[in-house]
């Protein structure tokens, strides 16, 4: 049995809060530190890292060191997923904590002129981030229907973690003048903290969502468990499925666009604005980007983030439109428009990751969550490797751009194309949302008609009643129609599965002519109102007969056997009552 298939122990609300707070702290401390390279680079220079090399060689080694850490963070997801699914959250997080400690000690105590030691230390910090972060996502399942808000909070914590090196930079340049070795030796203790807490508090198997409330029925609405066809099939079938293609396409497009903007926002502003304005906007972007967690925190506190993320199709539409918005803003060379883009961009970035992780966890389950997200992230990372060629051709010119085109014009073409690409990702979720709305309208209008079961024998269509319609019928039982009638088990029959569910106040899916129904046989003494009632097949029902009135009267009489139902013998009424009870047991509901 895999790690994700083991049952989860019950968790009290207090323990749930403590576990999620601890998980948030894990993510804040080290999940995205490798992306804080801009802040840690001056600290490394002040400490004399690669100082024995020439200026050009020093810059090359520093760039290689940063590439090792950032690329490791992006491309380690596939082996990480295999370890997470095989060994579980506890072992994965312990391994991540050990890598934080090892990488920090290498940066603190290693030879500062050794590219191998310095790059290896930063590489370990880059790999450690996902190893600590991914095991924390399963704690969002402890919140049931609110797991979307919990997931968005963890992604917000990831954004905060990019500021860890900014804190080191402030300590280094302040009057305290804390040295590089001292800071990284202290940071190695963070790895020890993660390791110890994971040993004692992290589970060996991912937490499963709490069971649905008693009497709840499955539907296609938000917050429902994922379809068994995707959670129980092999990994290869999951990877070959349509939902995996949707999730991977979503990640590939948005990771590429975000990476390109992060890498080229400076050159783009230099092409669009005068030198002073471009420098001012670059500084503003560096300040606003780490603070991008604030809008997400507000949306999470207001419940809006959880509402969106709990509805995957709505989340896909929202994120794609938001991403198209900031992409199109790049085409408007106005300071205020760019400031607005600086606010929207980090918000969209956090929603991309929140939507992806919420969707993959809900659609494929946590038994294969690590490998599924790892494969998708690896594909996105490989596609992102083509970004350098796109940037080179845009900055320096070349095919497919005409030789006479300026750098600003080339950037506008690239920005326009990248801004419109997410429109392709809108097609599937919009179609799904439209189909869902039609289904809701059909259900609200009273269901549809189909043919099966006994009615096939006589060529008569049966009637399927929507669950909301059944609930309203159960609430309108008001008067006995058949008091005093004698029902014998003789000729023509009436299927009353839906009425039985209303009488017992249960909501049970299925057709009136389905295989799980029970029948009551009415003799020629039965009332004509009974034989013309709503629970006859629709082709036999006289036009204009109210469906709820006749059915409700029949239900009250059946619920009160003393009213005379089956008075010719105990067998008739006893059979009806046993039928109601047996059907409830078969459907998993208590009578």
C-alpha positions as CSV (number, residue, x, y, z in Angstrom):
1,X,0.0,0.0,0.0
2,X,1.4,3.4,-1.0
3,X,1.9,6.2,1.4
4,X,-1.1,8.1,0.1
5,X,-3.4,5.1,0.5
6,X,-3.1,4.7,4.2
7,X,-6.0,6.0,6.4
8,X,-5.5,9.3,8.2
9,X,-5.9,9.5,12.0
10,X,-8.5,11.9,13.3
11,X,-7.3,15.5,13.9
12,X,-8.8,17.8,16.5
13,X,-9.3,21.5,15.5
14,X,-6.5,22.6,18.0
15,X,-4.0,20.1,16.5
16,X,-5.1,21.1,13.0
17,X,-4.3,24.8,13.7
18,X,-1.0,23.9,15.3
19,X,0.1,21.7,12.4
20,X,-0.9,24.2,9.8
21,X,0.9,27.0,11.6
22,X,4.0,24.9,11.8
23,X,3.7,24.1,8.1
24,X,3.4,27.8,7.3
25,X,6.6,28.5,9.3
26,X,8.4,25.7,7.4
27,X,7.4,27.3,4.0
28,X,8.3,30.9,5.1
29,X,11.8,29.9,6.4
30,X,13.3,28.2,3.4
31,X,10.9,27.2,0.5
32,X,11.9,30.0,-1.9
33,X,15.1,31.4,-0.5
34,X,17.0,30.6,-3.7
35,X,14.9,33.2,-5.5
36,X,16.3,35.9,-3.2
37,X,19.6,36.0,-5.2
38,X,19.3,39.7,-5.9
39,X,19.5,40.4,-2.1
40,X,22.2,37.9,-1.2
41,X,24.6,38.8,-4.1
42,X,25.9,42.0,-2.4
43,X,26.5,40.0,0.8
44,X,28.6,37.5,-1.1
45,X,30.6,40.2,-2.7
46,X,31.2,41.9,0.6
47,X,32.4,38.6,2.1
48,X,35.0,38.2,-0.7
49,X,33.4,35.3,-2.5
50,X,35.5,34.6,-5.7
51,X,37.6,37.7,-4.9
52,X,40.7,36.0,-6.2
53,X,39.2,35.9,-9.7
54,X,39.1,38.7,-12.2
55,X,36.1,40.9,-12.2
56,X,34.7,39.2,-15.3
57,X,35.4,35.8,-14.0
58,X,33.9,36.6,-10.6
59,X,30.7,37.8,-12.3
60,X,30.6,34.6,-14.4
61,X,31.1,32.4,-11.3
62,X,28.4,34.2,-9.4
63,X,26.0,33.9,-12.3
64,X,26.7,30.1,-12.5
65,X,26.2,29.9,-8.7
66,X,22.7,31.5,-8.9
67,X,21.8,29.4,-11.9
68,X,22.6,26.3,-10.0
69,X,20.3,27.2,-7.1
70,X,17.4,28.5,-9.1
71,X,17.5,25.7,-11.7
72,X,17.7,23.1,-9.0
73,X,14.6,24.5,-7.3
74,X,12.7,24.2,-10.6
75,X,14.0,20.9,-11.9
76,X,14.1,18.8,-8.8
77,X,10.3,18.4,-8.7
78,X,10.2,15.0,-10.5
79,X,12.6,13.1,-8.2
80,X,11.0,15.0,-5.3
81,X,7.6,13.7,-6.4
82,X,8.8,10.1,-6.5
83,X,10.3,10.4,-3.1
84,X,7.2,12.1,-1.6
85,X,4.8,9.5,-3.0
86,X,7.1,6.6,-2.0
87,X,8.3,7.7,1.4
88,X,5.7,10.1,2.6
89,X,5.8,13.7,4.0
90,X,7.8,12.9,7.1
91,X,10.9,11.5,5.3
92,X,10.7,14.1,2.5
93,X,10.7,17.0,4.9
94,X,13.5,15.5,7.0
95,X,15.6,15.2,3.9
96,X,14.8,18.8,3.0
97,X,15.9,20.0,6.5
98,X,19.2,18.1,6.2
99,X,19.9,19.8,2.9
100,X,19.2,23.2,4.4
101,X,21.7,22.5,7.1
102,X,24.3,21.1,4.7
103,X,24.0,23.9,2.2
104,X,24.2,26.6,4.9
105,X,27.3,25.2,6.4
106,X,29.0,24.9,3.0
107,X,28.3,28.6,2.3
108,X,29.4,29.6,5.9
109,X,32.6,27.5,6.2
110,X,33.6,26.5,2.7
111,X,36.4,27.9,0.6
112,X,35.1,31.2,-0.8
113,X,37.3,30.9,-3.9
114,X,36.0,27.4,-4.7
115,X,33.2,27.4,-7.3
116,X,32.4,23.8,-6.5
117,X,31.9,24.4,-2.8
118,X,30.0,27.7,-3.1
119,X,27.8,26.5,-6.0
120,X,27.1,23.2,-4.2
121,X,26.0,25.1,-1.1
122,X,23.5,27.2,-3.1
123,X,22.4,24.2,-5.1
124,X,21.5,22.4,-1.8
125,X,19.5,25.4,-0.6
126,X,17.7,25.5,-4.0
127,X,16.8,21.8,-3.9
128,X,15.8,21.9,-0.2
129,X,13.1,24.5,-0.8
130,X,10.6,22.2,-2.6
131,X,11.5,19.3,-0.4
132,X,10.3,21.3,2.6
133,X,7.4,23.0,0.8
134,X,5.7,20.1,-1.0
135,X,5.0,18.0,2.1
136,X,3.3,20.9,3.7
137,X,0.5,21.1,1.0
138,X,-1.2,18.0,2.3
139,X,-2.1,19.8,5.5
140,X,-4.6,21.9,3.5
141,X,-6.8,18.8,3.3
142,X,-7.5,19.1,7.1
143,X,-9.7,22.1,6.3
144,X,-12.1,20.2,4.0
145,X,-14.1,22.6,1.8
146,X,-11.8,25.5,2.9
147,X,-8.7,23.8,1.6
148,X,-8.5,26.4,-1.2
149,X,-7.9,29.2,1.3
150,X,-5.3,27.0,3.2
151,X,-3.5,26.3,-0.1
152,X,-3.4,30.0,-1.0
153,X,-1.9,30.8,2.4
154,X,0.9,28.4,1.9
155,X,1.7,29.9,-1.5
156,X,1.7,33.3,0.1
157,X,4.2,32.0,2.6
158,X,6.4,30.9,-0.3
159,X,6.4,34.5,-1.5
160,X,7.5,35.6,1.9
161,X,10.4,33.1,1.9
162,X,12.0,35.0,-0.9
163,X,12.7,37.8,1.6
164,X,14.9,35.7,3.9
165,X,18.0,36.8,2.1
166,X,16.8,40.4,2.2
167,X,16.9,40.2,6.0
168,X,20.5,38.9,5.7
169,X,21.3,41.8,3.4
170,X,19.9,44.3,5.9
171,X,21.8,42.7,8.8
172,X,25.0,42.8,6.8
173,X,24.9,46.4,5.7
174,X,23.5,47.7,8.9
175,X,25.5,49.0,11.9
176,X,25.5,45.5,13.2
177,X,27.6,44.3,10.2
178,X,26.7,40.6,10.7
179,X,29.2,38.5,8.7
180,X,28.3,36.0,6.1
181,X,29.5,33.0,8.1
182,X,27.6,34.0,11.2
183,X,24.3,34.4,9.2
184,X,24.6,31.1,7.4
185,X,25.6,29.2,10.6
186,X,22.5,30.6,12.2
187,X,20.5,29.6,9.1
188,X,21.7,26.1,9.4
189,X,19.8,25.9,12.7
190,X,16.6,26.4,10.6
191,X,17.4,23.1,8.9
192,X,17.7,21.4,12.3
193,X,14.4,22.9,13.4
194,X,12.6,21.6,10.2
195,X,14.2,18.1,10.7
196,X,13.2,17.8,14.3
197,X,9.6,19.1,13.9
198,X,9.1,16.8,10.9
199,X,10.2,13.8,12.9
200,X,7.7,14.4,15.6
201,X,4.7,16.0,13.9
202,X,4.7,15.2,10.2
203,X,2.7,12.1,9.1
204,X,4.1,9.2,7.2
205,X,1.1,9.3,4.8
206,X,-0.6,12.5,3.4
207,X,-3.7,13.6,5.2
208,X,-6.9,12.7,3.4
209,X,-9.9,15.1,3.3
210,X,-12.6,14.6,6.0
211,X,-15.5,12.4,4.9
212,X,-18.6,14.2,3.5
213,X,-21.5,15.0,5.8
214,X,-24.0,12.2,6.4
215,X,-26.7,12.2,3.7
216,X,-24.6,14.2,1.2
217,X,-24.7,13.0,-2.3
218,X,-22.1,13.3,-5.1
219,X,-22.4,15.9,-7.7
220,X,-20.2,17.9,-10.0
221,X,-20.2,21.0,-7.8
222,X,-17.3,22.5,-6.0
223,X,-15.7,20.8,-3.1
224,X,-16.7,17.3,-4.2
225,X,-14.1,14.4,-4.0
226,X,-12.2,13.7,-7.2
227,X,-13.5,11.2,-9.7
228,X,-12.4,7.6,-8.8
229,X,-11.4,7.1,-12.4
230,X,-8.4,9.4,-11.9
231,X,-7.5,8.8,-8.3
232,X,-7.4,5.0,-8.6
233,X,-5.8,4.5,-12.0
234,X,-2.0,4.1,-12.6
235,X,0.3,7.0,-12.9
236,X,0.8,6.5,-16.6
237,X,-3.0,6.8,-17.2
238,X,-3.1,9.9,-15.1
239,X,-0.3,11.5,-17.1
240,X,-2.1,10.5,-20.4
241,X,-5.4,12.0,-19.2
242,X,-7.1,15.3,-20.2
243,X,-6.9,16.9,-16.8
244,X,-3.1,16.4,-16.7
245,X,-2.8,18.0,-20.1
246,X,-4.8,21.0,-18.8
247,X,-2.7,21.4,-15.7
248,X,0.6,21.0,-17.5
249,X,-0.4,23.5,-20.3
250,X,-1.5,25.9,-17.6
251,X,1.9,25.6,-15.9
252,X,4.0,25.8,-19.1
253,X,2.4,28.9,-20.3
254,X,2.4,30.9,-17.1
255,X,5.8,29.8,-15.8
256,X,7.3,30.8,-19.1
257,X,5.6,34.2,-19.1
258,X,6.4,35.0,-15.5
259,X,10.0,34.0,-15.9
260,X,10.4,36.1,-19.0
261,X,9.0,39.2,-17.2
262,X,11.2,38.7,-14.2
263,X,14.2,38.4,-16.3
264,X,13.5,41.3,-18.8
265,X,11.4,43.8,-17.0
266,X,14.5,46.0,-16.6
267,X,15.5,46.0,-20.3
268,X,11.9,46.5,-21.3
269,X,11.5,49.6,-19.2
270,X,14.8,50.9,-20.6
271,X,13.4,50.5,-24.1
272,X,10.0,52.2,-23.3
273,X,11.0,55.0,-20.8
274,X,13.7,57.6,-20.4
275,X,16.7,56.5,-18.4
276,X,15.6,58.2,-15.1
277,X,12.0,56.9,-15.3
278,X,13.3,53.4,-16.2
279,X,15.6,53.4,-13.2
280,X,12.8,54.6,-10.9
281,X,10.4,51.9,-12.1
282,X,13.0,49.2,-11.7
283,X,13.6,50.2,-8.1
284,X,9.8,50.3,-7.5
285,X,9.4,46.8,-9.0
286,X,12.1,45.4,-6.7
287,X,10.2,46.8,-3.7
288,X,6.7,45.9,-4.7
289,X,7.4,42.3,-5.8
290,X,8.3,41.0,-2.3
291,X,5.2,42.7,-0.9
292,X,3.0,41.0,-3.5
293,X,1.7,38.7,-0.7
294,X,-0.4,41.5,0.7
295,X,-3.2,41.4,-1.9
296,X,-3.4,37.6,-1.7
297,X,-3.5,37.8,2.1
298,X,-6.4,40.2,1.9
299,X,-8.3,38.0,-0.5
300,X,-7.6,34.9,1.6
301,X,-8.8,36.6,4.8
302,X,-12.0,37.8,3.0
303,X,-12.7,34.2,1.7
304,X,-12.5,35.2,-1.9
305,X,-9.3,33.2,-2.6
306,X,-10.9,30.1,-1.1
307,X,-14.1,30.6,-3.1
308,X,-12.2,30.9,-6.4
309,X,-9.8,28.0,-5.7
310,X,-12.5,25.6,-4.6
311,X,-14.0,26.0,-8.1
312,X,-11.3,24.9,-10.6
313,X,-12.9,26.1,-13.8
314,X,-13.6,29.5,-12.2
315,X,-10.0,29.6,-11.0
316,X,-8.6,28.8,-14.4
317,X,-10.7,31.6,-16.0
318,X,-9.8,34.1,-13.3
319,X,-6.1,33.4,-13.4
320,X,-5.9,33.5,-17.2
321,X,-7.8,36.8,-17.4
322,X,-5.6,38.3,-14.7
323,X,-2.5,37.2,-16.5
324,X,-3.7,38.6,-19.8
325,X,-4.4,41.9,-18.0
326,X,-0.9,42.4,-16.7
327,X,0.5,41.3,-20.1
328,X,-1.4,43.9,-22.0
329,X,-0.4,46.5,-19.5
330,X,3.2,46.1,-20.6
331,X,2.1,47.6,-24.0
332,X,1.1,50.9,-22.4
333,X,4.3,52.9,-21.7
334,X,2.8,54.9,-18.8
335,X,4.2,55.1,-15.3
336,X,0.8,54.7,-13.5
337,X,-0.1,51.7,-15.7
338,X,3.2,50.0,-14.9
339,X,2.6,50.6,-11.2
340,X,-0.7,48.9,-11.5
341,X,1.0,46.0,-13.3
342,X,3.5,45.8,-10.5
343,X,0.6,45.0,-8.1
344,X,-1.3,42.6,-10.4
345,X,1.7,40.6,-11.5
346,X,2.7,39.1,-8.0
347,X,-1.0,38.4,-7.3
348,X,-1.4,36.5,-10.5
349,X,1.8,34.7,-9.9
350,X,0.5,33.4,-6.5
351,X,-2.8,32.4,-8.0
352,X,-1.0,30.4,-10.7
353,X,0.7,28.2,-8.1
354,X,-2.4,28.0,-5.8
355,X,-4.6,27.0,-8.7
356,X,-2.2,24.4,-10.0
357,X,-1.5,22.7,-6.7
358,X,-5.2,22.8,-5.7
359,X,-6.3,21.3,-9.0
360,X,-3.7,18.5,-9.1
361,X,-4.3,17.5,-5.5
362,X,-8.1,17.5,-5.9
363,X,-8.1,15.8,-9.3
364,X,-5.4,13.1,-8.9
365,X,-5.3,12.7,-5.1
366,X,-2.3,12.8,-2.8
367,X,-1.2,9.3,-3.6
368,X,0.4,10.5,-6.8
369,X,0.4,14.3,-6.1
370,X,4.2,14.5,-5.9
371,X,4.9,12.7,-9.2
372,X,2.1,14.5,-11.0
373,X,3.2,18.0,-10.0
374,X,6.8,16.9,-10.5
375,X,6.3,15.8,-14.1
376,X,4.3,19.0,-14.9
377,X,6.9,21.3,-13.2
378,X,9.7,19.5,-15.0
379,X,8.1,20.0,-18.4
380,X,7.5,23.7,-17.6
381,X,11.1,24.0,-16.6
382,X,12.4,22.4,-19.8
383,X,10.3,24.8,-21.9
384,X,11.6,27.7,-19.9
385,X,15.1,26.8,-21.0
386,X,14.2,28.3,-24.4
387,X,13.6,31.7,-22.8
388,X,17.3,32.8,-23.2
389,X,17.0,32.4,-27.0
390,X,13.8,34.5,-27.0
391,X,15.4,37.2,-25.0
392,X,18.6,37.3,-27.1
393,X,16.7,37.6,-30.4
394,X,14.4,40.3,-28.9
395,X,17.2,42.4,-27.5
396,X,19.7,42.1,-30.4
397,X,17.4,41.5,-33.3
398,X,17.2,38.6,-35.8
399,X,14.6,36.2,-37.1
400,X,11.6,36.5,-37.0
401,X,12.0,40.3,-36.5
402,X,12.7,42.6,-39.5
403,X,16.1,44.2,-39.4
404,X,14.6,47.7,-39.4
405,X,12.5,47.1,-36.2
406,X,13.6,48.9,-33.0
407,X,14.1,47.1,-29.7
408,X,10.9,48.7,-28.3
409,X,8.9,47.5,-31.2
410,X,10.3,44.0,-30.8
411,X,9.4,43.9,-27.1
412,X,5.9,45.1,-27.9
413,X,5.4,42.2,-30.3
414,X,6.7,39.7,-27.8
415,X,4.5,41.2,-25.0
416,X,1.4,41.1,-27.2
417,X,1.9,37.5,-28.2
418,X,2.6,36.4,-24.6
419,X,-0.4,38.4,-23.4
420,X,-2.8,36.6,-25.8
421,X,-1.5,33.1,-25.4
422,X,-3.6,32.5,-22.1
423,X,-6.7,33.1,-24.2
424,X,-6.2,29.6,-25.6
425,X,-6.4,28.3,-22.0
426,X,-9.8,30.0,-21.5
427,X,-11.7,27.7,-24.0
428,X,-12.0,24.5,-21.9
429,X,-13.0,26.1,-18.5
430,X,-15.5,28.5,-20.2
431,X,-17.1,25.5,-21.9
432,X,-17.2,23.6,-18.7
433,X,-18.7,26.5,-16.8
434,X,-21.4,26.9,-19.4
435,X,-22.3,23.2,-19.3
436,X,-22.4,23.4,-15.5
437,X,-24.8,26.3,-15.6
438,X,-27.1,24.5,-18.1
439,X,-27.1,21.4,-15.8
440,X,-28.1,23.6,-12.8
441,X,-30.9,25.2,-14.8
442,X,-32.2,21.8,-15.9
443,X,-32.1,20.6,-12.3
444,X,-33.9,23.7,-11.0
445,X,-36.6,23.3,-13.6
446,X,-37.5,19.8,-12.5
447,X,-35.1,17.3,-14.2
448,X,-35.4,15.5,-17.5
449,X,-36.9,12.4,-19.0
450,X,-35.3,9.1,-19.8
451,X,-36.3,5.5,-20.6
452,X,-35.1,2.4,-18.8
453,X,-36.2,-0.4,-16.5
454,X,-39.7,-1.7,-16.4
455,X,-41.0,1.1,-18.6
456,X,-39.0,-0.2,-21.5
457,X,-41.2,-3.2,-21.6
458,X,-44.3,-1.0,-22.3
459,X,-42.4,1.6,-24.3
460,X,-43.2,4.3,-21.8
461,X,-40.6,6.9,-20.7
462,X,-39.9,7.3,-17.0
463,X,-39.3,10.5,-15.1
464,X,-36.1,11.5,-13.3
465,X,-36.5,14.1,-10.6
466,X,-33.6,16.4,-9.5
467,X,-32.5,16.2,-5.9
468,X,-33.6,19.7,-5.2
469,X,-37.1,18.9,-6.5
470,X,-37.2,15.7,-4.3
471,X,-36.3,17.7,-1.2
472,X,-39.1,20.2,-1.9
473,X,-41.5,17.3,-2.4
474,X,-40.5,15.8,0.9
475,X,-41.3,19.1,2.6
476,X,-44.8,19.4,1.1
477,X,-46.5,16.2,2.3
478,X,-49.7,17.5,3.7
479,X,-52.8,15.4,3.4
480,X,-53.8,11.7,3.1
481,X,-55.3,11.0,-0.3
482,X,-55.8,7.2,0.0
483,X,-57.3,6.9,3.5
484,X,-59.7,4.0,3.6
485,X,-58.4,2.4,0.3
486,X,-57.8,-1.3,0.2
487,X,-54.7,-2.2,-1.8
488,X,-54.2,-5.7,-2.9
489,X,-51.1,-7.2,-4.6
490,X,-52.7,-7.8,-7.9
491,X,-52.6,-5.9,-11.2
492,X,-51.1,-2.7,-12.4
493,X,-48.2,-1.2,-10.5
494,X,-46.8,2.2,-9.5
495,X,-43.1,2.9,-9.1
496,X,-42.6,5.1,-6.0
497,X,-38.8,5.1,-5.4
498,X,-38.7,8.9,-5.4
499,X,-41.7,9.2,-3.2
500,X,-40.2,6.8,-0.7
501,X,-37.1,8.9,-0.4
502,X,-39.3,12.0,0.2
503,X,-41.3,10.2,2.9
504,X,-38.1,9.1,4.8
505,X,-36.6,12.6,4.2
506,X,-33.6,11.2,2.3
507,X,-32.1,12.4,-0.9
508,X,-31.4,9.5,-3.1
509,X,-30.2,9.7,-6.7
510,X,-31.7,7.6,-9.4
511,X,-34.6,7.1,-11.8
512,X,-38.1,6.3,-10.8
513,X,-37.8,3.3,-13.2
514,X,-34.3,2.3,-11.9
515,X,-33.3,-1.1,-10.6
516,X,-33.4,0.0,-7.0
517,X,-37.1,0.8,-6.8
518,X,-39.9,-1.1,-5.0
519,X,-43.5,-1.4,-6.2
520,X,-46.9,-1.2,-4.7
521,X,-49.6,-3.1,-6.5
522,X,-53.0,-1.5,-6.8
523,X,-56.3,-3.3,-7.4
524,X,-59.2,-2.0,-9.4
525,X,-60.5,-0.7,-6.0
526,X,-57.8,2.0,-6.1
527,X,-58.8,5.6,-6.5
528,X,-58.8,7.0,-10.0
529,X,-56.7,9.9,-8.6
530,X,-54.1,7.3,-7.6
531,X,-53.9,5.8,-11.0
532,X,-53.7,9.2,-12.7
533,X,-51.0,10.5,-10.2
534,X,-47.6,11.8,-10.8
535,X,-45.7,8.6,-10.2
536,X,-47.2,6.8,-13.2
537,X,-44.9,6.9,-16.2
538,X,-45.2,10.3,-17.8
539,X,-46.9,9.0,-21.0
540,X,-49.7,7.5,-18.8
541,X,-50.3,10.6,-16.8
542,X,-53.3,12.8,-17.8
543,X,-52.2,16.3,-18.9
544,X,-52.4,18.9,-16.3
545,X,-52.1,16.6,-13.3
546,X,-50.1,18.3,-10.6
547,X,-46.9,16.3,-9.9
548,X,-46.3,17.3,-6.3
549,X,-50.0,17.2,-5.1
550,X,-50.9,13.7,-5.9
551,X,-47.5,12.3,-5.1
552,X,-47.4,14.1,-1.7
553,X,-50.9,12.8,-0.8
554,X,-49.8,9.3,-1.6
555,X,-46.6,9.7,0.5
556,X,-48.6,10.8,3.6
557,X,-50.8,7.7,3.3
558,X,-47.9,5.4,2.9
559,X,-46.1,7.0,5.8
560,X,-49.2,6.3,8.0
561,X,-50.1,2.6,7.5
562,X,-53.0,2.9,10.0
563,X,-54.8,5.1,7.5
564,X,-56.0,1.9,5.8
565,X,-53.3,1.1,3.4
566,X,-53.3,-2.7,2.9
567,X,-56.3,-3.3,5.2
568,X,-57.3,-6.5,3.3
569,X,-54.3,-8.2,4.9
570,X,-51.1,-7.5,6.7
571,X,-49.0,-8.7,3.8
572,X,-49.7,-5.7,1.6
573,X,-48.8,-2.9,4.0
574,X,-45.9,-4.9,5.5
575,X,-44.4,-5.3,2.1
576,X,-44.6,-1.6,1.4
577,X,-42.9,-0.6,4.7
578,X,-40.2,-3.2,4.2
579,X,-39.6,-1.8,0.7
580,X,-39.0,1.6,2.0
581,X,-36.6,0.4,4.7
582,X,-34.7,-2.0,2.3
583,X,-34.2,0.7,-0.4
584,X,-32.8,3.1,2.2
585,X,-30.3,0.5,3.4
586,X,-29.3,-0.3,-0.2
587,X,-28.5,3.3,-0.9
588,X,-26.4,3.7,2.2
589,X,-28.9,6.0,4.0
590,X,-30.5,5.3,7.4
591,X,-34.3,5.3,7.4
